[in-house]
Amino acid sequence: MKRIVKPELPDAKVLSPLELNKYRFSDKHTVLTPNQLEKLAASDADVEESKPQ
């Protein structure tokens, strides 16, 4: 099973269901920033390195 590491986000706050409902995301697109892509690439590299050979 893949382990998902909880990120440390000092500026993040817990949202209530009502607060979360205020945010809408398009059904057609996933917003990806360069920073997110770097993190995804790094996590893929970590997974590949930890696989037994």
mmCIF file of the N, C-alpha and C atoms, coordinates in Angstrom:
data_MODEL
# 
_entry.id   MODEL 
# 
loop_
_atom_site.group_PDB 
_atom_site.id 
_atom_site.type_symbol 
_atom_site.label_atom_id 
_atom_site.label_alt_id 
_atom_site.label_comp_id 
_atom_site.label_asym_id 
_atom_site.label_entity_id 
_atom_site.label_seq_id 
_atom_site.pdbx_PDB_ins_code 
_atom_site.Cartn_x 
_atom_site.Cartn_y 
_atom_site.Cartn_z 
_atom_site.occupancy 
_atom_site.B_iso_or_equiv 
_atom_site.pdbx_formal_charge 
_atom_site.auth_seq_id 
_atom_site.auth_comp_id 
_atom_site.auth_asym_id 
_atom_site.auth_atom_id 
_atom_site.pdbx_PDB_model_num 
ATOM 1   N N  . MET A 1 1  ? 0.833   -1.171 0.000   1.00 0.00 ? 1  MET A N  1 
ATOM 2   C CA . MET A 1 1  ? 0.000   0.000  0.000   1.00 0.00 ? 1  MET A CA 1 
ATOM 3   C C  . MET A 1 1  ? 0.883   1.241  0.000   1.00 0.00 ? 1  MET A C  1 
ATOM 4   N N  . LYS A 1 2  ? 0.512   2.206  -0.812  1.00 0.00 ? 2  LYS A N  1 
ATOM 5   C CA . LYS A 1 2  ? 1.284   3.435  -0.908  1.00 0.00 ? 2  LYS A CA 1 
ATOM 6   C C  . LYS A 1 2  ? 1.042   4.282  0.338   1.00 0.00 ? 2  LYS A C  1 
ATOM 7   N N  . ARG A 1 3  ? 2.114   4.755  0.923   1.00 0.00 ? 3  ARG A N  1 
ATOM 8   C CA . ARG A 1 3  ? 2.018   5.612  2.107   1.00 0.00 ? 3  ARG A CA 1 
ATOM 9   C C  . ARG A 1 3  ? 2.029   7.069  1.658   1.00 0.00 ? 3  ARG A C  1 
ATOM 10  N N  . ILE A 1 4  ? 1.037   7.823  2.101   1.00 0.00 ? 4  ILE A N  1 
ATOM 11  C CA . ILE A 1 4  ? 0.943   9.234  1.768   1.00 0.00 ? 4  ILE A CA 1 
ATOM 12  C C  . ILE A 1 4  ? 1.444   10.030 2.960   1.00 0.00 ? 4  ILE A C  1 
ATOM 13  N N  . VAL A 1 5  ? 2.471   10.816 2.731   1.00 0.00 ? 5  VAL A N  1 
ATOM 14  C CA . VAL A 1 5  ? 3.078   11.611 3.785   1.00 0.00 ? 5  VAL A CA 1 
ATOM 15  C C  . VAL A 1 5  ? 2.284   12.903 3.942   1.00 0.00 ? 5  VAL A C  1 
ATOM 16  N N  . LYS A 1 6  ? 1.953   13.242 5.173   1.00 0.00 ? 6  LYS A N  1 
ATOM 17  C CA . LYS A 1 6  ? 1.218   14.471 5.430   1.00 0.00 ? 6  LYS A CA 1 
ATOM 18  C C  . LYS A 1 6  ? 2.179   15.651 5.292   1.00 0.00 ? 6  LYS A C  1 
ATOM 19  N N  . PRO A 1 7  ? 1.864   16.593 4.381   1.00 0.00 ? 7  PRO A N  1 
ATOM 20  C CA . PRO A 1 7  ? 2.770   17.726 4.190   1.00 0.00 ? 7  PRO A CA 1 
ATOM 21  C C  . PRO A 1 7  ? 2.682   18.709 5.356   1.00 0.00 ? 7  PRO A C  1 
ATOM 22  N N  . GLU A 1 8  ? 3.771   19.399 5.591   1.00 0.00 ? 8  GLU A N  1 
ATOM 23  C CA . GLU A 1 8  ? 3.775   20.450 6.600   1.00 0.00 ? 8  GLU A CA 1 
ATOM 24  C C  . GLU A 1 8  ? 3.433   21.762 5.913   1.00 0.00 ? 8  GLU A C  1 
ATOM 25  N N  . LEU A 1 9  ? 2.279   22.289 6.223   1.00 0.00 ? 9  LEU A N  1 
ATOM 26  C CA . LEU A 1 9  ? 1.810   23.530 5.616   1.00 0.00 ? 9  LEU A CA 1 
ATOM 27  C C  . LEU A 1 9  ? 1.483   24.520 6.732   1.00 0.00 ? 9  LEU A C  1 
ATOM 28  N N  . PRO A 1 10 ? 2.471   25.323 7.131   1.00 0.00 ? 10 PRO A N  1 
ATOM 29  C CA . PRO A 1 10 ? 2.259   26.215 8.275   1.00 0.00 ? 10 PRO A CA 1 
ATOM 30  C C  . PRO A 1 10 ? 1.145   27.240 8.062   1.00 0.00 ? 10 PRO A C  1 
ATOM 31  N N  . ASP A 1 11 ? 0.869   27.611 6.815   1.00 0.00 ? 11 ASP A N  1 
ATOM 32  C CA . ASP A 1 11 ? -0.164  28.611 6.548   1.00 0.00 ? 11 ASP A CA 1 
ATOM 33  C C  . ASP A 1 11 ? -1.541  27.998 6.317   1.00 0.00 ? 11 ASP A C  1 
ATOM 34  N N  . ALA A 1 12 ? -1.629  26.677 6.302   1.00 0.00 ? 12 ALA A N  1 
ATOM 35  C CA . ALA A 1 12 ? -2.910  26.013 6.048   1.00 0.00 ? 12 ALA A CA 1 
ATOM 36  C C  . ALA A 1 12 ? -3.796  26.075 7.280   1.00 0.00 ? 12 ALA A C  1 
ATOM 37  N N  . LYS A 1 13 ? -5.103  26.051 7.049   1.00 0.00 ? 13 LYS A N  1 
ATOM 38  C CA . LYS A 1 13 ? -6.043  25.986 8.167   1.00 0.00 ? 13 LYS A CA 1 
ATOM 39  C C  . LYS A 1 13 ? -7.124  24.968 7.832   1.00 0.00 ? 13 LYS A C  1 
ATOM 40  N N  . VAL A 1 14 ? -7.689  24.391 8.864   1.00 0.00 ? 14 VAL A N  1 
ATOM 41  C CA . VAL A 1 14 ? -8.758  23.410 8.701   1.00 0.00 ? 14 VAL A CA 1 
ATOM 42  C C  . VAL A 1 14 ? -10.025 24.163 8.328   1.00 0.00 ? 14 VAL A C  1 
ATOM 43  N N  . LEU A 1 15 ? -10.705 23.676 7.295   1.00 0.00 ? 15 LEU A N  1 
ATOM 44  C CA . LEU A 1 15 ? -11.940 24.310 6.856   1.00 0.00 ? 15 LEU A CA 1 
ATOM 45  C C  . LEU A 1 15 ? -13.141 23.495 7.296   1.00 0.00 ? 15 LEU A C  1 
ATOM 46  N N  . SER A 1 16 ? -14.187 24.195 7.658   1.00 0.00 ? 16 SER A N  1 
ATOM 47  C CA . SER A 1 16 ? -15.447 23.520 7.972   1.00 0.00 ? 16 SER A CA 1 
ATOM 48  C C  . SER A 1 16 ? -16.100 23.118 6.650   1.00 0.00 ? 16 SER A C  1 
ATOM 49  N N  . PRO A 1 17 ? -17.074 22.224 6.667   1.00 0.00 ? 17 PRO A N  1 
ATOM 50  C CA . PRO A 1 17 ? -17.756 21.871 5.420   1.00 0.00 ? 17 PRO A CA 1 
ATOM 51  C C  . PRO A 1 17 ? -18.354 23.087 4.709   1.00 0.00 ? 17 PRO A C  1 
ATOM 52  N N  . LEU A 1 18 ? -18.892 24.032 5.466   1.00 0.00 ? 18 LEU A N  1 
ATOM 53  C CA . LEU A 1 18 ? -19.465 25.227 4.838   1.00 0.00 ? 18 LEU A CA 1 
ATOM 54  C C  . LEU A 1 18 ? -18.398 26.073 4.156   1.00 0.00 ? 18 LEU A C  1 
ATOM 55  N N  . GLU A 1 19 ? -17.244 26.211 4.793   1.00 0.00 ? 19 GLU A N  1 
ATOM 56  C CA . GLU A 1 19 ? -16.148 26.968 4.190   1.00 0.00 ? 19 GLU A CA 1 
ATOM 57  C C  . GLU A 1 19 ? -15.627 26.252 2.949   1.00 0.00 ? 19 GLU A C  1 
ATOM 58  N N  . LEU A 1 20 ? -15.507 24.947 3.026   1.00 0.00 ? 20 LEU A N  1 
ATOM 59  C CA . LEU A 1 20 ? -15.008 24.165 1.898   1.00 0.00 ? 20 LEU A CA 1 
ATOM 60  C C  . LEU A 1 20 ? -15.959 24.238 0.711   1.00 0.00 ? 20 LEU A C  1 
ATOM 61  N N  . ASN A 1 21 ? -17.250 24.304 0.969   1.00 0.00 ? 21 ASN A N  1 
ATOM 62  C CA . ASN A 1 21 ? -18.232 24.384 -0.115  1.00 0.00 ? 21 ASN A CA 1 
ATOM 63  C C  . ASN A 1 21 ? -18.135 25.679 -0.908  1.00 0.00 ? 21 ASN A C  1 
ATOM 64  N N  . LYS A 1 22 ? -17.494 26.689 -0.351  1.00 0.00 ? 22 LYS A N  1 
ATOM 65  C CA . LYS A 1 22 ? -17.338 27.962 -1.066  1.00 0.00 ? 22 LYS A CA 1 
ATOM 66  C C  . LYS A 1 22 ? -16.376 27.830 -2.239  1.00 0.00 ? 22 LYS A C  1 
ATOM 67  N N  . TYR A 1 23 ? -15.485 26.831 -2.183  1.00 0.00 ? 23 TYR A N  1 
ATOM 68  C CA . TYR A 1 23 ? -14.477 26.645 -3.230  1.00 0.00 ? 23 TYR A CA 1 
ATOM 69  C C  . TYR A 1 23 ? -15.012 25.694 -4.290  1.00 0.00 ? 23 TYR A C  1 
ATOM 70  N N  . ARG A 1 24 ? -14.904 26.113 -5.532  1.00 0.00 ? 24 ARG A N  1 
ATOM 71  C CA . ARG A 1 24 ? -15.345 25.286 -6.651  1.00 0.00 ? 24 ARG A CA 1 
ATOM 72  C C  . ARG A 1 24 ? -14.167 25.052 -7.573  1.00 0.00 ? 24 ARG A C  1 
ATOM 73  N N  . PHE A 1 25 ? -14.009 23.833 -8.012  1.00 0.00 ? 25 PHE A N  1 
ATOM 74  C CA . PHE A 1 25 ? -12.950 23.484 -8.944  1.00 0.00 ? 25 PHE A CA 1 
ATOM 75  C C  . PHE A 1 25 ? -13.591 22.978 -10.220 1.00 0.00 ? 25 PHE A C  1 
ATOM 76  N N  . SER A 1 26 ? -13.022 23.339 -11.323 1.00 0.00 ? 26 SER A N  1 
ATOM 77  C CA . SER A 1 26 ? -13.546 22.911 -12.615 1.00 0.00 ? 26 SER A CA 1 
ATOM 78  C C  . SER A 1 26 ? -13.498 21.396 -12.725 1.00 0.00 ? 26 SER A C  1 
ATOM 79  N N  . ASP A 1 27 ? -14.526 20.817 -13.314 1.00 0.00 ? 27 ASP A N  1 
ATOM 80  C CA . ASP A 1 27 ? -14.549 19.369 -13.532 1.00 0.00 ? 27 ASP A CA 1 
ATOM 81  C C  . ASP A 1 27 ? -13.633 18.954 -14.672 1.00 0.00 ? 27 ASP A C  1 
ATOM 82  N N  . LYS A 1 28 ? -13.235 19.900 -15.496 1.00 0.00 ? 28 LYS A N  1 
ATOM 83  C CA . LYS A 1 28 ? -12.478 19.578 -16.694 1.00 0.00 ? 28 LYS A CA 1 
ATOM 84  C C  . LYS A 1 28 ? -10.969 19.693 -16.518 1.00 0.00 ? 28 LYS A C  1 
ATOM 85  N N  . HIS A 1 29 ? -10.515 20.465 -15.557 1.00 0.00 ? 29 HIS A N  1 
ATOM 86  C CA . HIS A 1 29 ? -9.089  20.737 -15.447 1.00 0.00 ? 29 HIS A CA 1 
ATOM 87  C C  . HIS A 1 29 ? -8.592  20.567 -14.020 1.00 0.00 ? 29 HIS A C  1 
ATOM 88  N N  . THR A 1 30 ? -7.403  20.079 -13.892 1.00 0.00 ? 30 THR A N  1 
ATOM 89  C CA . THR A 1 30 ? -6.713  20.031 -12.611 1.00 0.00 ? 30 THR A CA 1 
ATOM 90  C C  . THR A 1 30 ? -5.654  21.114 -12.639 1.00 0.00 ? 30 THR A C  1 
ATOM 91  N N  . VAL A 1 31 ? -5.684  21.964 -11.651 1.00 0.00 ? 31 VAL A N  1 
ATOM 92  C CA . VAL A 1 31 ? -4.714  23.051 -11.586 1.00 0.00 ? 31 VAL A CA 1 
ATOM 93  C C  . VAL A 1 31 ? -3.385  22.483 -11.101 1.00 0.00 ? 31 VAL A C  1 
ATOM 94  N N  . LEU A 1 32 ? -2.364  22.587 -11.924 1.00 0.00 ? 32 LEU A N  1 
ATOM 95  C CA . LEU A 1 32 ? -1.029  22.135 -11.559 1.00 0.00 ? 32 LEU A CA 1 
ATOM 96  C C  . LEU A 1 32 ? -0.066  23.303 -11.683 1.00 0.00 ? 32 LEU A C  1 
ATOM 97  N N  . THR A 1 33 ? 0.646   23.541 -10.630 1.00 0.00 ? 33 THR A N  1 
ATOM 98  C CA . THR A 1 33 ? 1.652   24.596 -10.648 1.00 0.00 ? 33 THR A CA 1 
ATOM 99  C C  . THR A 1 33 ? 3.021   23.941 -10.842 1.00 0.00 ? 33 THR A C  1 
ATOM 100 N N  . PRO A 1 34 ? 4.018   24.694 -11.255 1.00 0.00 ? 34 PRO A N  1 
ATOM 101 C CA . PRO A 1 34 ? 5.366   24.127 -11.380 1.00 0.00 ? 34 PRO A CA 1 
ATOM 102 C C  . PRO A 1 34 ? 5.844   23.501 -10.066 1.00 0.00 ? 34 PRO A C  1 
ATOM 103 N N  . ASN A 1 35 ? 5.498   24.119 -8.951  1.00 0.00 ? 35 ASN A N  1 
ATOM 104 C CA . ASN A 1 35 ? 5.891   23.593 -7.645  1.00 0.00 ? 35 ASN A CA 1 
ATOM 105 C C  . ASN A 1 35 ? 5.264   22.219 -7.396  1.00 0.00 ? 35 ASN A C  1 
ATOM 106 N N  . GLN A 1 36 ? 3.981   22.079 -7.736  1.00 0.00 ? 36 GLN A N  1 
ATOM 107 C CA . GLN A 1 36 ? 3.308   20.790 -7.562  1.00 0.00 ? 36 GLN A CA 1 
ATOM 108 C C  . GLN A 1 36 ? 3.931   19.724 -8.460  1.00 0.00 ? 36 GLN A C  1 
ATOM 109 N N  . LEU A 1 37 ? 4.275   20.090 -9.675  1.00 0.00 ? 37 LEU A N  1 
ATOM 110 C CA . LEU A 1 37 ? 4.894   19.131 -10.590 1.00 0.00 ? 37 LEU A CA 1 
ATOM 111 C C  . LEU A 1 37 ? 6.250   18.668 -10.070 1.00 0.00 ? 37 LEU A C  1 
ATOM 112 N N  . GLU A 1 38 ? 7.023   19.591 -9.492  1.00 0.00 ? 38 GLU A N  1 
ATOM 113 C CA . GLU A 1 38 ? 8.316   19.212 -8.911  1.00 0.00 ? 38 GLU A CA 1 
ATOM 114 C C  . GLU A 1 38 ? 8.121   18.228 -7.763  1.00 0.00 ? 38 GLU A C  1 
ATOM 115 N N  . LYS A 1 39 ? 7.132   18.485 -6.917  1.00 0.00 ? 39 LYS A N  1 
ATOM 116 C CA . LYS A 1 39 ? 6.866   17.588 -5.787  1.00 0.00 ? 39 LYS A CA 1 
ATOM 117 C C  . LYS A 1 39 ? 6.434   16.210 -6.282  1.00 0.00 ? 39 LYS A C  1 
ATOM 118 N N  . LEU A 1 40 ? 5.581   16.178 -7.313  1.00 0.00 ? 40 LEU A N  1 
ATOM 119 C CA . LEU A 1 40 ? 5.149   14.896 -7.867  1.00 0.00 ? 40 LEU A CA 1 
ATOM 120 C C  . LEU A 1 40 ? 6.325   14.123 -8.442  1.00 0.00 ? 40 LEU A C  1 
ATOM 121 N N  . ALA A 1 41 ? 7.186   14.821 -9.157  1.00 0.00 ? 41 ALA A N  1 
ATOM 122 C CA . ALA A 1 41 ? 8.351   14.169 -9.742  1.00 0.00 ? 41 ALA A CA 1 
ATOM 123 C C  . ALA A 1 41 ? 9.275   13.648 -8.650  1.00 0.00 ? 41 ALA A C  1 
ATOM 124 N N  . ALA A 1 42 ? 9.453   14.420 -7.593  1.00 0.00 ? 42 ALA A N  1 
ATOM 125 C CA . ALA A 1 42 ? 10.320  13.995 -6.488  1.00 0.00 ? 42 ALA A CA 1 
ATOM 126 C C  . ALA A 1 42 ? 9.731   12.788 -5.772  1.00 0.00 ? 42 ALA A C  1 
ATOM 127 N N  . SER A 1 43 ? 8.416   12.777 -5.576  1.00 0.00 ? 43 SER A N  1 
ATOM 128 C CA . SER A 1 43 ? 7.801   11.637 -4.884  1.00 0.00 ? 43 SER A CA 1 
ATOM 129 C C  . SER A 1 43 ? 7.878   10.382 -5.746  1.00 0.00 ? 43 SER A C  1 
ATOM 130 N N  . ASP A 1 44 ? 7.741   10.529 -7.068  1.00 0.00 ? 44 ASP A N  1 
ATOM 131 C CA . ASP A 1 44 ? 7.888   9.371  -7.963  1.00 0.00 ? 44 ASP A CA 1 
ATOM 132 C C  . ASP A 1 44 ? 9.306   8.827  -7.895  1.00 0.00 ? 44 ASP A C  1 
ATOM 133 N N  . ALA A 1 45 ? 10.279  9.722  -7.837  1.00 0.00 ? 45 ALA A N  1 
ATOM 134 C CA . ALA A 1 45 ? 11.684  9.292  -7.757  1.00 0.00 ? 45 ALA A CA 1 
ATOM 135 C C  . ALA A 1 45 ? 11.939  8.566  -6.432  1.00 0.00 ? 45 ALA A C  1 
ATOM 136 N N  . ASP A 1 46 ? 11.356  9.048  -5.354  1.00 0.00 ? 46 ASP A N  1 
ATOM 137 C CA . ASP A 1 46 ? 11.495  8.399  -4.046  1.00 0.00 ? 46 ASP A CA 1 
ATOM 138 C C  . ASP A 1 46 ? 10.909  7.003  -4.048  1.00 0.00 ? 46 ASP A C  1 
ATOM 139 N N  . VAL A 1 47 ? 9.768   6.839  -4.696  1.00 0.00 ? 47 VAL A N  1 
ATOM 140 C CA . VAL A 1 47 ? 9.102   5.534  -4.775  1.00 0.00 ? 47 VAL A CA 1 
ATOM 141 C C  . VAL A 1 47 ? 9.967   4.568  -5.583  1.00 0.00 ? 47 VAL A C  1 
ATOM 142 N N  . GLU A 1 48 ? 10.499  5.040  -6.697  1.00 0.00 ? 48 GLU A N  1 
ATOM 143 C CA . GLU A 1 48 ? 11.347  4.189  -7.543  1.00 0.00 ? 48 GLU A CA 1 
ATOM 144 C C  . GLU A 1 48 ? 12.589  3.748  -6.791  1.00 0.00 ? 48 GLU A C  1 
ATOM 145 N N  . GLU A 1 49 ? 13.187  4.630  -6.008  1.00 0.00 ? 49 GLU A N  1 
ATOM 146 C CA . GLU A 1 49 ? 14.388  4.303  -5.262  1.00 0.00 ? 49 GLU A CA 1 
ATOM 147 C C  . GLU A 1 49 ? 14.124  3.299  -4.153  1.00 0.00 ? 49 GLU A C  1 
ATOM 148 N N  . SER A 1 50 ? 12.917  3.331  -3.590  1.00 0.00 ? 50 SER A N  1 
ATOM 149 C CA . SER A 1 50 ? 12.617  2.448  -2.458  1.00 0.00 ? 50 SER A CA 1 
ATOM 150 C C  . SER A 1 50 ? 12.132  1.061  -2.891  1.00 0.00 ? 50 SER A C  1 
ATOM 151 N N  . LYS A 1 51 ? 11.912  0.859  -4.193  1.00 0.00 ? 51 LYS A N  1 
ATOM 152 C CA . LYS A 1 51 ? 11.468  -0.457 -4.676  1.00 0.00 ? 51 LYS A CA 1 
ATOM 153 C C  . LYS A 1 51 ? 12.607  -1.446 -4.566  1.00 0.00 ? 51 LYS A C  1 
ATOM 154 N N  . PRO A 1 52 ? 12.290  -2.676 -4.096  1.00 0.00 ? 52 PRO A N  1 
ATOM 155 C CA . PRO A 1 52 ? 13.345  -3.705 -4.039  1.00 0.00 ? 52 PRO A CA 1 
ATOM 156 C C  . PRO A 1 52 ? 13.716  -4.151 -5.449  1.00 0.00 ? 52 PRO A C  1 
ATOM 157 N N  . GLN A 1 53 ? 14.987  -4.482 -5.617  1.00 0.00 ? 53 GLN A N  1 
ATOM 158 C CA . GLN A 1 53 ? 15.451  -4.906 -6.958  1.00 0.00 ? 53 GLN A CA 1 
ATOM 159 C C  . GLN A 1 53 ? 15.637  -6.371 -7.043  1.00 0.00 ? 53 GLN A C  1 
# 
